[in-house]
Amino acid sequence: PIPWDADENEVLQKLEMLSTVGDIIVSQEIDATTNARSWQVTFNPYEGKSSSSLFNFGNLSPLEAIDIDESISVLAESVEDGSSPFRVLVSPAVPSSGKTTAHDHPGVRHFEGLSTGVYKSDSHFFIQSRDEFSNEIHDGPLQEVQIIETKSSSQIGGYFEVSMFETTIRVYASAFTSELEKSLQSIPGVGSLTVASNSAKDLVVGKTAAVTKGLDTIIPSGELPEFIAGDWIRIGDQVEGSLFSITDMADVAPFTVTLSSPYLGESSVSSNIYQHGSSQNRKGYQYIVSFDAALGDLPKLVVDGTLLEGGDVNIEVTSCNWNVHQSLRTHASSSSPIDGYFYLTYGNKQTRMLSVGTSADELKNAILKDITSIHSLSVTHEQDHGLGANSWAIHLKSFDDNAQLFFAEGHLLSGGT
C-alpha cells in the first residue's frame, strides 16, 4: 500500500518493489486548493541499474491503481507512450522433412500435378519447405557468388582463362556476360549459373533511344559514334537498367542498333543509354557469377590473364566467403541529424564507444585493438547519406576460426539507429 500523501521518493521506492518495474523517475504535484496529489512516473530503462529495466522498453501496459480506502479515489493513466530501439526479427527454424508439404493449383492448366494433367505435356506441383513448427520457409539455399574483374590502364584486349573442376575455358577480354555464362556452363559439374555485371554505367550525354518491349532493336535519337559492334550498352536506369552487347549498328538513319537479346523492359520513346568507360577505351569489365545453390560452398575460381593485352593489365577474383564482407550503416529515423555513439560486438568481445561520425581509420583501429581475434581488415567509408547517416564496408582479411557477424549496438544514438 502507498499512503495518499506519500512523497515522490516513497512512491518511487514502493513502485520499484514490483518485479516488473525497473529504473524509474517520479515527480510529484500538489493541488494547493484541493490538496490532491499526482505522481508522474517515467520509465527510464536506459539507466540500466536494474535488470527489470530490460522489460521496460517500448509501449508498456499502464499501472493499475486499486482503491483500498473508500474516502479516496485514485486513477492511473498513460500520459505518453514509450518507444523501443529494438526490433523483433522472427525467422523459421531449420527445414523438417516430416512437416514439408506439397500443393498444386486446382483449375490452373498444367499446374494440377498432384491430381491431374494434360496428355503429352508437363504438369507441375509445388513443394513448400517447413520447419518443425510448420512455419513456411521462404529462403532457399544460398547461392555461391564470385566476381571476376579485369583492369587495364588502356583499351583492354586479348583473352583470359577461367578454370574450375580441372577444366579451363578461354574467352575474349570483352566477352559479354552471356558468352562467359555459356562457356562456364560447358564445364562438367557446374550446371546452371547466371552471369551479371555492374559495368556500363557511364551516361551517354545528349543521346537517348526509343525502345519497344520484346524487340531486339532500338532507335537512337541520333548517330552513336560512342559505340561499335561488340560494345556493352545499358538501357533505362543506371542501376537497374538492362545490359546488352551490340551485335550490329546501321550507319544510315535511323541508325538502328541490334542488341544481343530482346529488350524486356517497359517501352519508351526516350530511354537513357549508358556505355562502359569511353569510346575505344574500355579498360576492363566485371562479371558477377552466381552458381546453382545446390552446389553449396565452392572453391575460388582460378583465372589467368597472361593473354590479356593493355597497360598494367590485371585480372582478379573476389570469392564471397560467409561474413568476410560486411556492411555497417546508420539510419536517420527523423528529420533531425543523428548524434551519439555506438559500439560493435564480435563474439564475446566489443569495441569502445564510437562516434556516429567516426572515420574508416578510427573504426578499423578500434576493431583491431579491442577485438583480439581479428588480426587484419580493411574499412572503407562508403557514403554519407545525410543527417549524419553513414555507411562503412568492412572486409575481414585475417581472423581466428570462422568469421562472425558484427552486432551494432546503437542505444546511445539519438535521431536514428
ZALO-26386 format. One record per residue (C-alpha): residue in three letters; x, y negated, z. Coordinates in steps of 0.02 Angstrom, whole numbers, plus 50000, padded with zeros to 5 digits. Layout:
N
alaXYZ/...
END
This chain:
417
pro500005000050000/ile500514982149967/pro499954967950084/trp498874954750000/asp500114941150048/ala501704950650005/asp503104940049935/glu503954944049769/asn505384954049849/glu504184965249944/val503154968549786/leu504754972449690/gln505324984949823/lys503614993349829/leu503474995049639/glu505235001849621/met504725016149736/leu503655022749593/ser504575036049492/thr504035028549326/val504655010949364/gly506465006349333/asp507284989349345/ile506014975149355/ile505924956549389/val504494949949498/ser503934931949512/gln502514925249618/glu501254911049602/ile500074905049742/asp498494895249708/ala498524880749832/thr496624879349832/thr496064897549849/asn497674904649922/ala497544918249788/arg499154927149741/ser499764932949572/trp501344942549533/gln502124943649361/val503104959749335/thr504364960149194/phe505134976949149/asn506994974849119/pro507664991549052/tyr509244983348984/glu509824980649164/gly510224999149170/lys510395000749359/ser509035013949373/ser508885029649266/ser507005026849268/ser507315011749155/leu507555024049012/phe505655026349015/asn505275007649019/phe505645003048838/gly504264998048720/asn502404995248747/leu502035002748919/ser500415008148998/pro499764994349114/leu499974995749300/glu498385001449388/ala497874991849545/ile496705000349671/asp495644990549798/ile495814997649973/asp495034982550062/glu493294977850002/ser493584959750054/ile494974957949925/ser494844960549737/val496394964749636/leu496654965949449/ala498154971549344/glu498284966849161/ser499624966049024/val500204948548981/glu501444952948843/asp501774969648758/gly503554976148759/ser504564981948609/ser505854995548591/pro507504995348494/phe507375014148471/arg506535023548331/val505985041748332/leu506565052448186/val505705069348183/ser506365082448063/pro505905100848042/ala506925115048114/val507865127548006/pro506855137147874/ser505945152647931/ser505565166047801/gly504105172547903/lys503235155647903/thr503625150947722/thr502065150447614/ala501615151747430/his500215142447342/asp499565138547168/his498325126147094/pro496665134647052/gly495885127546895/val497515119946830/arg498055129146672/his499745137846687/phe499845133846873/glu498715147746940/gly500115160446953/leu499505168547115/ser497815172947041/thr497785172346851/gly498715166946695/val498615164246507/tyr499065178246387/lys500855176846318/ser501275161146417/asp502155157346580/ser501125154446736/his501805146046891/phe501585145447079/phe502485136147217/ile503435141347372/gln503355129647523/ser504805131447643/arg504275130147827/asp505125131047996/glu504655142448140/phe503305130048193/ser502535129948017/asn503135112247982/glu503425108947797/ile505245107047747/his505385094947601/asp507265093347594/gly508125106647492/pro509945111947497/leu511185097847471/gln512005096047301/glu513895095147290/val514345078447211/gln516065074547140/ile516615058947047/ile517875058446905/glu518615041446863/thr519835036646726/lys520765020046734/ser521935010446620/ser522614992746605/ser522144992746420/gln520965001646299/ile520935019746353/gly521075033846227/gly521605051846207/tyr520895066346306/phe520765072746484/glu520535090346552/val519465097046693/ser519725114146772/met518545124446880/phe518425143046918/glu520055145846821/thr519295138546661/thr519855122146581/ile518865110846465/arg519525096046365/val518525080446320/tyr518845063546238/ala519325049146353/ser517715040146304/ala516605055746307/phe514825051346355/thr514045058846512/ser513015071346412/glu514585077546322/leu515515080746486/glu513935088646558/lys513815100846412/ser515675105146422/leu515605108346610/gln514065119346591/ser515065130346471/ile516175135646617/pro515605152946678/gly514805151846850/val514475133146850/gly512655134346796/ser511535119146791/leu512265102146832/thr512005083846789/val513245070046749/ala512805051746779/ser513835035746786/asn513875018246857/ser514885012146707/ala514224999646578/lys513544985746689/asp514294970346605/leu512884959646537/val512954955246352/val512574936746369/gly511314929246248/lys510784945946173/thr509274956846209/ala508464971746123/ala506704977146079/val506434994746146/thr504995006946123/lys504675021446239/gly505035038046154/leu506115031046012/asp507995033645997/thr508235017145906/ile508234999145969/ile508164982545878/pro509384969545948/ser508984951045944/gly510504948745832/glu512054957545769/leu513064966145906/pro514914964145868/glu515234968646050/phe514904987046011/ile515485000545893/ala514825018345872/gly515335028746021/asp515225014446148/trp514135015746303/ile512625004346321/arg511445001846468/ile509684995246437/gly508504986246554/asp509024984346736/gln510864982846780/val510724995846920/glu509295007246869/gly509335004646680/ser509505019746565/leu511255023646499/phe511615029246320/ser513015030746195/ile512835022846024/thr512825035545881/asp512535023445736/met512385004745701/ala511634996545547/asp512684982345476/val511204973245398/ala509684965345478/pro508804970245587/phe510444978545644/thr509574994145710/val510555003745843/thr510345022545859/leu510515029746035/ser511125046646095/ser509375051046159/pro507605043646158/tyr507275028646271/leu506045034046407/gly505795017646499/glu504395005146475/ser504284996946304/ser504904978946297/val505254965946164/ser506744958646257/ser507684970546371/asn509394965746438/ile510844975846371/tyr512504979546457/gln514204985346397/his515694993046484/gly517084980346501/ser517314970746339/ser517374974946154/gln518844986046105/asn519454985246285/arg518594999446378/lys519805002846520/gly519135019246587/tyr517505027546637/gln516605035046786/tyr515735052046788/ile514635057146936/val514465076146932/ser513025083747033/phe513095102747044/asp511685115147074/ala511335115747261/ala511355134847253/leu513255134247229/gly513485126947403/asp515145118947450/leu516335118847301/pro518205116247284/lys518805099647215/leu518835098647025/val520585099146953/val520905085546824/asp522375082446708/gly522635065746621/thr524265069946532/leu523445067446362/leu522645050746406/glu523265035246315/gly523375017446384/gly524345006546502/asp524615013446678/val523315026646637/asn522645037046782/ile521285049846822/glu520665054746994/val519275064647077/thr518295059847232/ser517625075347317/cys516205070947435/asn516565080447595/trp515255080347733/asn515355064747843/val517025059347769/his516215044247685/gln515025034447796/ser514145017747784/leu513815006047931/arg512574991847911/thr511714979048021/his509944973847976/ala509074957348013/ser507364960348091/ser506784942248089/ser507164925548006/ser508434921648143/pro510284926048123/ile510904942048204/asp512004939348356/gly512804950048490/tyr513824965948499/phe513784984448455/tyr514894999648478/leu515145016048388/thr515075033448464/tyr516015048048386/gly515785064648476/asn516025060648660/lys517095045148628/gln516565027248596/thr517375011348536/arg517504995048629/met516144981948603/leu516234974348429/ser515544957748371/val514174958248239/gly515374948548127/thr516864960048155/ser518084961448010/ala518564977547922/asp520294977248004/glu519554974448178/leu518344988948155/lys519745000248091/asn520904996048236/ala519534998748364/ile519145016048295/leu520985021348289/lys521375015048465/asp519795021048553/ile519395037448463/thr520925048548479/ser520275062548366/ile520335050948214/his522115047948151/ser521885038847986/leu520445030047898/ser520045015447785/val518685002547817/thr518014990747684/his516864976147714/glu515594979247576/gln514384964847582/asp513704950147681/his511804952047675/gly511414935047751/leu510784930447926/gly512334938647997/ala511924955847925/asn513434965347857/ser513924982447792/trp515544992147802/ala516135007847710/ile517105020047820/his518215033447742/leu518945046247864/lys520625052547798/ser521415062147942/phe520465069048093/asp520335083948210/asp519115098148174/asn517605093848063/ala517145075848026/gln515705069848134/leu514395056648105/phe514625039848192/phe513185033848301/ala512975014948310/glu512285007948473/gly511574990548449/his510524987248605/leu511554971548637/leu511114964148468/ser509804950648453/gly508824947148294/gly509244963848213/thr509804981848226/
END
